[in-house]
Each structure stands twice: as C-alpha cells, then as structure tokens.
C-alpha cells in the first residue's frame, strides 16, 4: 500500500532545490534539479519511515500562504 506525503519544495539562495516533509520530523533533502530532488525525496522518506518505525504525523494539507512582514 502506498503512503502519500505532502512535500514542500523551495529554491535556496545557492540555487539548490530543497524539499522537506512536514509529517516526518527531520525529513529533508536537496538537489540541483527537480528530477533529482524528487528521487532523493522518495529515498529520504523511506529512510525516515525506517527510523521512525513507520510512524508519522497524519497532517491534512490545507494550503500555502505567503505573508509579507515589514522589517
């Protein structure tokens, strides 16, 4: 049975794509291309599930909001 995870992908200041999986603590990776990032993300999810003994937070995705703050 497949498990489905929400993945947040951002582009950092060095040009790397960075993904993180909010429902798995510490589950993140990076790569130079999106194809490579998705492959690495699947691998890191599998590793995190092994370490966490197949337990994870079953959060429901609601959406993404950008917020501007004056500093």
KAKAZI-V516592 format. One record per helix or strand. SS is the DSSP state (@ for helix, = for strand). FROM is the first residue (numbers start at 0). TO is the last residue. If there is no record, write none. Layout:
SS_FROM_TO ; SS_FROM_TO
//
This chain:
=_7_10 ; =_16_19 ; =_27_30 ; @_33_50
//
